Amino acid sequence: MKSIFFIIILLSLFESNANAYLGLGPLIPLIGNAIVFIFFGFLAILGLFWLPAKKLLQYLKNKKKRISLVNSIFHHYIDINLT
């Protein structure tokens, strides 16, 4: 056991050149992952703002309908009582 440990330490002290070219192989998946990450981050931020905005627009639309309904009932009631 001591001899294996000694050999590993001895081999790690020597310097050697590793003439290797990695190329674009590892870079292409990193770029793809970055694009996917940015896309889903954008969707998450959009989702945070879209649902409240949709509910607000729906509320305002229904509010206009309710106001027009109340006004029509009110004007109809006034017309009935005046005649």
Secondary structure, 3 states (H helix, E strand, C coil): CHHHHHHHHHHHHCCCCCCCCCCCCCHHHHHHHHHHHHHHHHHHHHHHHHHHHHHHHHHHHHHHHHHHHHHHHHHHHHHHHHC
